[in-house]
Amino acid sequence: MNLLEVRGLKVHYPIHGGMLFNRRVGTVRAVDGVDLTLSEGRTLGLVGESGCGKSTLGKAILRLAPVTEGQVVFDGTDVAHLAGEPLRRMRQRMQMVFQDPLASLNPRQSVATLLTEPLRAHGIAHDRTVKVRELLDQVGLPASAGRKYPHEFSGGQRQRIGIARAIALNPRLIVADEPVSALDVSIQAQILNLLEGLQQDLGLTYLVIAHDLAVVRHVSHEVAVMYLGSVVERAESETLYREPRHPYTQSLMAAVPVPDPLVEDTRERILLTGDPPSPVAPPAGCRFHTRCPFRRPTRCHDERPVLRDLGDGHAVACHWAEQIAAESTGAAPLAGDRAQA
């Protein structure tokens, strides 16, 4: 059963210019037509380079960013255009863990106040002392932490407090935006294990946004890869890491270092040329064609590929996905020589 369905989601930001900045001179297409599904109790990892729209997509799902077009269907209700009291009630069931725990916690509030603030905001009566102790215990912190303030904790402890706040309302969906990228490597595994444990204990559903492919592989059942505002590949985690089909995904995988120097020296590299295009003026056709080593004239330049299922739930937005896969296994060459322009 799908708890979350995202259909044709777009988040566009206007650019204003002129003497009084009252004239629209362009549009930033941060998210530009995304379709996603997420089953209850599962974890979907969302990866891509900086600026591809990952965080904006996560915030739009929770209505922390404005939705320009499309649907966000959560548990059968389209929340994309909810407002007022219906939206407030819906947010009780959808929470977020932010990247920077220090910036997301009010430095003037004690941990006990931070953890009970969501309950007060939603009018939920509860014994404050008991609830704080319960939440702190769930994330592995002592009850005495409730009397302290965010600056008195380490980065990993602050992230545990952020997670405790997120689960305070017993949500069904949690969007975790780069939950460990601001932490030391030694602490990252602890936080990831905590998230996995809470998922098993509370039946949570996660959308985990990250740029670290190792992190996503560790925690995700499925992985979606974003490029310039759209999803270009999606598959079960092990399938995608074993057989990436989109050239962009292949380049991301090739960039991950391997600790074995013998294997590292023999790996095939997929080098991308140029910088990512601007979301203000994305290229026509396939948005990856300006950097793709497999691009072909005309079709790649003129026709935007759709995200299509190649079998077993492995979806790819590439005109030549089957040919590229065949070439990588030596079964057949890609039709024609690889284009250079």
N, C-alpha and C positions, 0 to 999 in steps of 0.2 A: 504493500500500500504506500502510495506517495504522500508524504506529509507536506512536501513543498513542490510546487510546479511554477517555474518561471517561463513565461511565454512572450517572446518578442520584446523583451525589456530594453528600453532606451533611456539613457540619462544624458541629456544635452544641456550644456551651460552656455548662455549667450555671452558674447564678448562685446563690450560697449566702448565706443570711442567718440571722438569729436571734442569740442571745447568744453562741453558740460557732461561728457560721457553719457549722453542720452540717445545716441545713435548706435544701432546694432551693426557691428562690422564683421561679425563672424560667429561661429558656433564651435564649441569644444564637444566632440562626440565621445564622451568618456566611456559610455557603454552604448553599444549600437546594434541592438538586435540579438539578445542572448536568450537561449532556451535551455533550461535545466530542470531536472527532476531529482528529488532526494527522498528516498524511502525512510520510513520511521525506524529509528534505532541504528541507522547507518551513518558513516562519515564520508563526506565528499570533500576531497582536497582540490583547491583551486590554485593553480600556479601560473607563472608568467613573469616577464621582466618588469621592472619598475615603470609605472605609467601606463600599463596595459588596461587598467580599469578594474582590477581585482577588488580593491578596497571599496571603490565606489559601488560596485555591484553588491557587495555585502551590506553596505549601509543602505542602499536602495531597497533591499529585501526587508530590512527592518524599518523602512521609512525614515531613516536618518539622512537620506539624500533624496531630493525631489525626483519623482518618476515622470519622465516626459511622455512615455508611451509604453503600452504593454500591460501584462498582468503578472501579479505575484499572488498565486493561489496557495494559501496556507490552511491546511486542514479543511479544504472545501470552500474557503472564503477568499475572495479577491481583496487583498489589503492594499493594493496599489493606489487606490483613490479613496480609502477610508479617511475620515477626519473626526475630530472631537472625541466624544465618549466611546464610540465603537473602536476607534484606533487605540485609545488608551487601554481598553480592556484587552485588545489583541496583543498589545506589547507585553502584557503580563506573561504571555506564553512564548515570547520570542526575546532573547536577551543577547548581549554582546560582551565578549572579552576583548579588550583593546590591546594594541601593541605596546604602548608605553604605560606601565601600571602607575608610575608616579604622576604622570600628567592626567590620568583618568580618575585619580582619587583626590578628593578635596583635602588639601593639607590642613585645613582648620577644623576638620571633623575627626573625632576618634574613630577607631575601627568599629566599635559597637554602633556608633551613630551611622556610619557608612553602610553597615550591613542591615540595619533596620529601616533605613530611609525608604527603600523600595516598598516595604510593608506599609509604612505610613502613607506613601504616595498613592497606594492602591486601596487604602482603607481596610487593610487586613489586621484584625486584632490578634495579637500573639504576645505571649510572655517574652519580653525583650531579653532578659538574661538567659532564659532557656534557649531561645532561638539563636542568639549570638554564640553560645557555647556549642550548640549543635552544628552550626555552619563552620565554625573554626575547627571543630573536630573532623568534619568531613574533608577539609583541605589540609589537614595535618599540622595545625597550629594550636598552641596551648590556649586555654581560656583566658589567661592573663593578657593575651594580645589585644583583647577588646578594649583595654584601658589606654592603649598606646595610639600614636599618630603615624601616618604613612612614612614620614621621614625617619622614623626609628627602625625601619625594617630594611633588609636587603632587597635587591631586585626580585629574586625568586620568591621571597616572602610576600612582597607587594603583589606579585602576580597571583599568588594563592588567595590573597584578600580580594583581588578583582574577580577571581573565579567564584569565591564564596558569595560575593554580591550578585553575580550572575545567576546562581542557582537558588537564591533566597526566595524567589517567587514560584519555585517548582516549574520552570519552563519546559517546553517540549523541544524547542530548537535553540541552539546556541551558535552564533556566528563568532568564530575566533579569528581575529584579524592579526596575523603575524604574532601569535601568542608567546613565542619563545625567541624571536629574533633579537630582542633587546637584552637577552640574558646570556650569562657565561655558558660555554658549551657544557661544562660540568653540571650545570643546573637544568639545562634544557630537557634532558631525559627524565628528570624527576617530575617536571611539569607535564610532559607528555604522558607519562605513566599515570599521573593524577587524573588527567582528562579521560584516559581510557578507563580507569577505575570508576570514575563517576558515571561514565556512559553505561557501564555494566550495572551499577547499583541503582541508577535513577532512570534508566531507559532513555537517555538523551540522544538527540540527533544533532550532528555537528556539520557545519560548513567551515572548514579550516582553510584560511587564506595564508599562503606562504610563498616565499621565493626559494626556499631551501628544499630541493627535491628529496633529500634524504629524510627530512622531517615529514614531508607529505607521504612518502612511501611507508613510513613507520606507523602512521596513525589512520590512514585512509583505506576505505573499502573500494572507493572509486576515485578517479582523478580526472579533472577537466583542465585543459590548457587554454589560456587566454592570450590573444595577441591583438593589440590595437582595438580593444573594445568588444571583441567577439570571441566565442569559443571555437577553437580550430580542431580540437581532438578531445575525445572522452572515452574512457574504457575502465574496466576493472583495474585496480592498482597493479597487480602483478602482470596482467596482460600488457598494459601500457608501458611498463618499465622493461618488459621482455621484448616487445615488438612495437615500438613507436612507429606510426605510419605517416604522420605529417612531417614535412621537412623541418619545420620549426621545432617540434618536439624532439626530433632526432638531434638537432643542433644543441638543444638544452641538455639532453642526455650525454652527448659527447663532451660537453664542457665540464661535467662532474669528474673530479680527479679520482683515480683508482689507486689505492695504497700499494698495490703490487707494481713495482717499476717495470717488470718484464711485460705485464699486460698493458700498462700505460704506454709503453713505447710502441706497441703493435696495434693500438686502437686506431680505427679510421676516424678522421676528423671531418666534421661538416662545418666549414668556416663560412660565416655570414659576412657579407660586405656591406658597408654603409651603416648609417644609424637608422633606428626605427622612424618611420614617417610620423608627422605630427597628427594628432587626433583632430586638429583644426581643419586640416586639408588632407584626409586620407586618400591614397591612390585609388583610381578606378579599378574595377575587376577584383582579383584576389589581392587583399591588402598586404600579403606577404611577398608578392611577386617582385618587389623592388630589391629584395635581399635573398631570394630563393635560388639555389643552384640548379633546381629542376624546372625552372619556369620555361614555358613554351610561348612563342609569339601568338598574338591575337587572343586566344581564349583566356589565358591567364591575365592578360592586360585589360580585357573587356568584360569578362563574365565573372561575377562574384560567386564562388563555390558555396553550396549549401552544406550544412552538417548532415551527412548521410551515414546510415548504418551499413557497415561492411560485413556484418555478421557477428553473432555472439555479443551484441551490445556495444561493439567497438565502432564509434562514430568518428568520421574524419571530414573536415571541410577542405578537400583538395581534389582538383580535377583528375589528378594522375596517381591517386593513392594506390590503386591496384598495381599499376606499372612500376611504381617506386618500390613497392614491397617485393615484386617479382625480381626486380633488378638486384635488390639487396641480398636475395637468396640465391642469385645466379640462375634463376629459372628462365628469365627472358630479359632482354635489354629494354630500356625505356625507349619508346617510339621516337626515333630521330636522335640527333645529338643534343646534348644539353645546351640550352640557349645561353648566350653570354650577355644579352642585352634585352 
